[in-house]
Amino acid sequence: MDQDTENKVLVIKNIDSGYLVAGEQVTLETVQYDATQDIAENELMLQLLYATYDLFKRDLTGPNDSVDVRQPKPVETMSIAKVLNSNNENFQAGDMVIGRLPVQQYVILSAESASGVKLLDNPGEIEDVRLFLSVLGIPGISAFSSLYEIGRPKKGETILIANASDEIGQIAGQIAKLEGLNVFGSVDSDEKLDFITTQLGFDGGFNYVKESPYDALSRFAPNGLDIYYDNLSWMSRLSIGGLDTHYDLLGSKHLNAAFGSMRRYGRIMFYGTIAEQTVLDPIIGMFLHNTVLKRLTIRGFTLCDPSFGKKWGGLHQERMQQWIKEGKLSIPTYEIQGIEHAAKAFVEAFYSTQTGHTILAFT
């Protein structure tokens, strides 16, 4: 490499303007990079290898000020990178690291930013390191910790996973199957329904575009639910292209149907922030009534809670790496190659019908 090495970065801007379009709201820009420059104490020079957009996508569903995209800014998300040069005693050239990084070919991390990356720990010698951005990364630990911490799955129980075909829903459903549960999921197309039942091994499910949650639950879970995994309500904050109303209604319908079907001592979990519209009148009365009547446990979570990521991280890696080696998990990956396709990959992460975990490969 020399000082003229190309260095592109993915930038997002004016996201509230409507439907995302590659080259408009999401663009590639050139930034300065000199491979020969000296780096300061504790700094790192990295070459990105893989990135996933799931973390940034879910950021957009949080509080309104969690991601300010009124001004152009680099997209930052979970990525895997190689250390090219290090002036940091914790890393050396050739190390592979993982952390939240800008979607950029080459990055120089300040001492402060370098504290946010860590060595990629791969004691099981998993060959496909991309899995550390999916089943062995944030989607995996989110599904694993919430299912065991809140769901407390027991063999023979019945679980419904809303939005079962996304990264977290896929993993939660397969773990539940390994624990001996009857697993059902809701999706938004017949193709995804076939995917979760045929490839992932779900016992059944329904296309909520064609069938209401009320009718579906009476059909495949006539004796009720023990666990409801709400992996849909987080999407109701995604205010792009008029999705607000669409997903608010879906979240409400799923939640209402699930509450009506819960058995005593059932468990309900919400990923991240459930939309206000989902629990406002007129259904709040039924919400509280069923909680008391059926002695339900209802808990929201985020991965930064001590009783989730920190508590379950070690066991998550141990079990997941073992299940991967034993071929017990299906982890489809949809890879887009080349930084020149970064904007396309970003948009497809929001709108694509792909069932695999979207990964951008830089080389």
C-alpha positions as CSV (number, residue, x, y, z in Angstrom):
1,M,0.0,0.0,0.0
2,D,1.1,3.6,-0.5
3,Q,-0.3,7.0,0.4
4,D,-2.5,7.0,-2.7
5,T,-4.5,3.9,-1.6
6,E,-8.2,4.4,-2.2
7,N,-10.3,4.9,0.9
8,K,-14.1,5.0,0.7
9,V,-16.5,5.5,3.5
10,L,-20.3,4.9,3.7
11,V,-22.2,8.0,4.6
12,I,-25.9,8.4,5.5
13,K,-27.8,11.7,5.4
14,N,-31.3,13.1,5.5
15,I,-32.8,9.7,6.4
16,D,-36.2,11.2,7.3
17,S,-36.7,12.3,3.7
18,G,-38.5,9.0,2.8
19,Y,-37.6,5.7,1.2
20,L,-33.9,5.0,1.3
21,V,-32.1,5.1,-2.1
22,A,-28.5,4.1,-2.7
23,G,-26.6,7.0,-4.0
24,E,-29.0,9.6,-2.5
25,Q,-29.6,9.1,1.3
26,V,-26.8,6.5,1.4
27,T,-23.6,7.4,-0.5
28,L,-19.9,6.5,-0.8
29,E,-17.4,9.3,-0.2
30,T,-13.6,9.4,-0.4
31,V,-11.7,10.2,2.8
32,Q,-8.0,10.9,3.3
33,Y,-5.7,8.0,4.1
34,D,-2.0,7.7,4.0
35,A,-0.7,4.2,4.7
36,T,2.8,5.5,5.4
37,Q,1.9,8.0,8.0
38,D,3.0,7.6,11.6
39,I,0.3,6.9,14.2
40,A,0.3,8.3,17.7
41,E,0.6,6.5,21.0
42,N,-2.2,3.9,21.5
43,E,-3.6,4.4,18.0
44,L,-4.4,1.6,15.5
45,M,-4.5,1.5,11.7
46,L,-7.1,-1.0,10.5
47,Q,-8.3,-2.6,7.3
48,L,-11.9,-3.6,7.5
49,L,-12.8,-7.1,6.3
50,Y,-16.5,-7.5,7.1
51,A,-19.4,-5.4,8.3
52,T,-23.0,-5.9,9.2
53,Y,-25.7,-3.3,9.3
54,D,-28.0,-4.9,11.9
55,L,-26.7,-2.8,14.8
56,F,-27.1,0.5,13.0
57,K,-30.5,-0.5,11.7
58,R,-31.8,-1.2,15.2
59,D,-30.2,2.1,16.4
60,L,-32.7,3.9,14.2
61,T,-35.6,2.3,16.2
62,G,-34.5,3.7,19.5
63,P,-35.2,7.1,21.0
64,N,-35.3,9.9,18.4
65,D,-31.9,11.3,19.5
66,S,-30.0,7.9,19.5
67,V,-28.9,8.4,15.9
68,D,-28.8,11.9,14.6
69,V,-28.8,11.7,10.8
70,R,-29.9,15.2,10.0
71,Q,-26.4,15.9,9.0
72,P,-24.2,13.5,6.9
73,K,-22.4,11.0,9.1
74,P,-20.5,7.8,8.5
75,V,-22.4,4.6,9.1
76,E,-20.9,2.9,12.1
77,T,-21.7,-0.7,12.9
78,M,-20.2,-4.0,14.0
79,S,-17.3,-5.0,11.9
80,I,-14.3,-7.3,11.7
81,A,-10.9,-5.7,10.8
82,K,-7.2,-6.6,10.5
83,V,-4.6,-4.5,12.3
84,L,-2.2,-3.1,9.7
85,N,-0.1,-1.0,12.2
86,S,-0.2,-0.6,15.9
87,N,1.2,1.8,18.5
88,N,-1.0,0.1,21.2
89,E,0.5,-2.5,23.5
90,N,-2.8,-4.5,23.4
91,F,-2.6,-5.2,19.6
92,Q,0.0,-6.0,17.0
93,A,0.0,-6.0,13.3
94,G,-1.8,-9.0,11.8
95,D,-4.3,-9.3,14.7
96,M,-8.0,-9.6,13.9
97,V,-10.3,-7.4,15.9
98,I,-14.0,-6.8,16.2
99,G,-16.0,-3.8,17.3
100,R,-18.1,-0.9,16.2
101,L,-16.3,0.9,13.3
102,P,-17.2,3.2,10.4
103,V,-18.0,1.3,7.2
104,Q,-14.7,2.4,5.7
105,Q,-11.9,0.6,3.9
106,Y,-9.1,1.9,6.1
107,V,-9.5,3.5,9.5
108,I,-7.0,5.1,12.0
109,L,-8.5,4.7,15.5
110,S,-7.6,7.2,18.2
111,A,-6.5,6.0,21.6
112,E,-10.0,6.5,22.8
113,S,-11.7,4.8,19.9
114,A,-9.2,1.8,20.1
115,S,-10.6,1.0,23.5
116,G,-13.9,0.1,21.8
117,V,-12.4,-2.8,19.8
118,K,-11.2,-6.1,21.0
119,L,-9.3,-9.1,19.7
120,L,-11.5,-11.6,17.9
121,D,-11.7,-14.5,20.4
122,N,-12.1,-17.7,18.5
123,P,-11.1,-20.6,20.8
124,G,-13.3,-23.0,18.8
125,E,-11.4,-22.1,15.7
126,I,-14.6,-21.4,13.8
127,E,-13.5,-21.1,10.1
128,D,-16.2,-18.7,9.0
129,V,-15.4,-15.6,11.0
130,R,-18.4,-13.8,9.6
131,L,-20.4,-15.8,12.2
132,F,-19.0,-13.5,14.8
133,L,-21.2,-10.8,13.3
134,S,-24.3,-12.9,13.6
135,V,-24.9,-16.0,15.7
136,L,-21.6,-15.5,17.6
137,G,-22.1,-11.7,17.8
138,I,-24.8,-9.3,18.9
139,P,-27.8,-11.0,17.3
140,G,-26.7,-14.3,18.8
141,I,-26.1,-13.1,22.3
142,S,-29.3,-11.1,22.2
143,A,-31.4,-14.1,21.3
144,F,-29.5,-16.5,23.7
145,S,-29.5,-14.3,26.8
146,S,-33.1,-13.1,26.5
147,L,-34.4,-16.6,25.9
148,Y,-32.7,-18.1,28.9
149,E,-32.9,-15.1,31.2
150,I,-36.6,-14.2,30.6
151,G,-38.0,-17.2,28.6
152,R,-36.6,-19.9,30.9
153,P,-37.5,-22.5,28.2
154,K,-38.7,-26.0,29.3
155,K,-39.1,-29.0,27.1
156,G,-42.6,-29.4,25.7
157,E,-43.5,-25.8,26.0
158,T,-44.8,-23.6,23.1
159,I,-43.2,-20.4,21.9
160,L,-44.3,-17.9,19.3
161,I,-41.6,-15.7,17.8
162,A,-42.8,-12.6,16.0
163,N,-40.8,-11.6,13.0
164,A,-39.1,-15.0,13.1
165,S,-37.1,-14.7,9.9
166,D,-34.8,-11.9,11.0
167,E,-31.3,-12.4,12.5
168,I,-32.5,-12.6,16.1
169,G,-35.7,-14.5,15.4
170,Q,-33.9,-17.2,13.4
171,I,-31.5,-17.9,16.3
172,A,-34.0,-17.7,19.1
173,G,-36.2,-20.2,17.3
174,Q,-33.4,-22.7,16.7
175,I,-32.2,-22.5,20.3
176,A,-35.8,-23.2,21.4
177,K,-36.0,-26.2,19.2
178,L,-32.7,-27.5,20.6
179,E,-34.3,-27.2,24.1
180,G,-37.3,-29.3,23.0
181,L,-40.0,-26.6,22.6
182,N,-42.8,-26.4,20.1
183,V,-41.7,-23.4,18.0
184,F,-43.8,-21.2,15.8
185,G,-43.1,-18.0,14.0
186,S,-44.7,-15.1,12.2
187,V,-43.3,-13.7,9.0
188,D,-44.4,-11.5,6.1
189,S,-44.2,-13.8,3.1
190,D,-44.8,-17.4,2.1
191,E,-41.1,-17.7,1.1
192,K,-40.0,-16.8,4.6
193,L,-42.6,-19.1,6.1
194,D,-41.1,-22.0,4.0
195,F,-37.6,-20.9,5.1
196,I,-38.3,-21.0,8.9
197,T,-40.1,-24.4,8.7
198,T,-38.0,-26.1,6.1
199,Q,-34.5,-24.8,6.7
200,L,-34.7,-23.7,10.3
201,G,-36.9,-26.5,11.6
202,F,-39.7,-24.5,13.1
203,D,-42.8,-26.6,13.8
204,G,-45.0,-24.1,12.0
205,G,-45.9,-20.5,11.6
206,F,-48.0,-18.0,9.6
207,N,-47.7,-15.3,7.1
208,Y,-49.2,-12.3,8.9
209,V,-49.9,-10.6,5.6
210,K,-52.4,-13.3,4.8
211,E,-53.6,-14.5,8.2
212,S,-54.2,-12.7,11.4
213,P,-52.3,-13.6,14.6
214,Y,-55.7,-14.4,16.3
215,D,-56.6,-17.0,13.7
216,A,-53.1,-18.4,13.4
217,L,-52.7,-19.0,17.2
218,S,-56.1,-20.7,17.5
219,R,-54.9,-23.0,14.7
220,F,-51.4,-24.0,15.7
221,A,-51.5,-23.3,19.5
222,P,-55.0,-24.2,20.6
223,N,-53.8,-25.0,24.1
224,G,-52.0,-21.6,24.5
225,L,-48.5,-20.2,24.6
226,D,-45.9,-20.4,27.3
227,I,-43.5,-17.9,25.8
228,Y,-44.0,-15.0,23.4
229,Y,-40.9,-13.4,21.9
230,D,-41.8,-10.0,20.6
231,N,-39.2,-9.3,17.9
232,L,-41.5,-7.1,15.9
233,S,-42.4,-4.1,18.0
234,W,-38.9,-2.6,17.8
235,M,-39.6,-2.1,14.1
236,S,-42.5,0.3,14.8
237,R,-40.0,3.1,15.4
238,L,-38.5,2.7,12.0
239,S,-39.8,5.9,10.4
240,I,-38.6,5.4,6.9
241,G,-41.0,5.3,3.9
242,G,-44.1,5.4,6.0
243,L,-43.4,2.2,7.9
244,D,-44.6,3.6,11.3
245,T,-48.3,2.9,11.0
246,H,-47.8,-0.4,9.3
247,Y,-45.6,-1.9,12.0
248,D,-47.4,-0.3,14.9
249,L,-50.6,-2.1,13.8
250,L,-48.7,-5.4,13.4
251,G,-47.1,-5.1,16.8
252,S,-50.5,-4.4,18.4
253,K,-52.2,-7.3,16.7
254,H,-49.4,-9.7,17.6
255,L,-49.4,-8.6,21.2
256,N,-53.1,-8.7,21.6
257,A,-53.3,-12.2,20.2
258,A,-50.4,-13.4,22.2
259,F,-51.8,-12.1,25.5
260,G,-55.1,-13.8,24.8
261,S,-53.3,-17.1,24.2
262,M,-50.8,-17.0,27.1
263,R,-51.0,-19.8,29.7
264,R,-50.5,-19.2,33.4
265,Y,-47.0,-18.2,34.3
266,G,-46.2,-17.5,30.7
267,R,-43.2,-15.3,29.8
268,I,-43.2,-12.4,27.4
269,M,-40.1,-10.5,26.3
270,F,-39.7,-7.4,24.2
271,Y,-36.5,-6.7,22.3
272,G,-35.4,-3.1,23.0
273,T,-38.1,-0.4,23.2
274,I,-41.7,-1.4,22.5
275,A,-43.6,1.3,20.7
276,E,-45.9,3.5,22.7
277,Q,-48.7,2.8,20.3
278,T,-48.6,-0.9,21.1
279,V,-49.6,-0.5,24.7
280,L,-51.8,2.6,24.7
281,D,-55.6,2.6,25.2
282,P,-57.8,0.9,24.4
283,I,-55.9,-2.3,24.9
284,I,-54.0,-1.4,28.1
285,G,-56.8,-2.6,30.2
286,M,-56.6,-6.1,28.7
287,F,-52.9,-5.9,28.9
288,L,-52.9,-5.4,32.7
289,H,-55.8,-7.7,33.3
290,N,-54.1,-10.7,31.6
291,T,-50.9,-10.0,33.3
292,V,-52.5,-10.4,36.7
293,L,-55.0,-13.1,35.8
294,K,-52.4,-15.4,34.2
295,R,-49.4,-14.4,36.5
296,L,-47.4,-13.5,33.5
297,T,-43.8,-12.4,33.5
298,I,-43.2,-9.5,31.1
299,R,-39.8,-8.0,30.7
300,G,-38.1,-5.8,28.2
301,F,-34.4,-5.9,27.6
302,T,-31.4,-4.5,25.9
303,L,-28.1,-6.2,25.5
304,C,-26.2,-3.8,27.7
305,D,-28.2,-4.9,30.8
306,P,-25.8,-6.8,33.2
307,S,-28.2,-9.8,33.4
308,F,-28.0,-10.3,29.6
309,G,-24.8,-9.8,27.6
310,K,-22.4,-9.8,30.5
311,K,-24.1,-12.7,32.4
312,W,-24.6,-15.0,29.5
313,G,-21.7,-14.1,27.2
314,G,-19.4,-17.0,28.1
315,L,-22.1,-19.7,27.9
316,H,-23.4,-18.2,24.7
317,Q,-20.0,-18.6,23.0
318,E,-19.5,-22.1,24.4
319,R,-22.8,-23.5,23.4
320,M,-23.1,-21.7,20.1
321,Q,-19.7,-22.7,18.9
322,Q,-20.4,-26.3,19.9
323,W,-23.7,-26.3,18.1
324,I,-22.1,-24.8,15.0
325,K,-19.5,-27.5,14.9
326,E,-22.1,-30.2,15.4
327,G,-24.1,-28.8,12.5
328,K,-27.2,-28.1,14.7
329,L,-27.7,-24.5,13.6
330,S,-28.5,-23.1,10.2
331,I,-27.0,-19.7,9.8
332,P,-27.6,-18.4,6.2
333,T,-25.4,-15.5,5.2
334,Y,-26.2,-13.1,2.3
335,E,-22.8,-11.6,1.4
336,I,-22.3,-8.6,-0.8
337,Q,-18.7,-8.1,-2.0
338,G,-16.8,-4.9,-2.5
339,I,-17.0,-1.4,-0.9
340,E,-18.5,-0.1,-4.1
341,H,-21.7,-2.1,-3.2
342,A,-21.8,-0.8,0.4
343,A,-24.7,1.6,-0.2
344,K,-26.7,-1.2,-2.0
345,A,-26.0,-3.6,0.9
346,F,-27.2,-1.0,3.4
347,V,-30.5,-0.4,1.6
348,E,-31.1,-4.1,1.1
349,A,-30.6,-4.6,4.9
350,F,-33.8,-2.6,5.3
351,Y,-35.9,-3.6,2.3
352,S,-34.6,-6.9,1.0
353,T,-36.5,-10.2,1.1
354,Q,-33.3,-12.0,1.7
355,T,-33.5,-14.4,4.7
356,G,-29.7,-14.5,5.3
357,H,-27.8,-12.2,7.6
358,T,-26.5,-9.4,5.3
359,I,-22.7,-9.1,5.4
360,L,-20.6,-6.6,3.5
361,A,-17.2,-8.1,2.5
362,F,-14.7,-5.4,1.8
363,T,-12.4,-7.6,-0.4
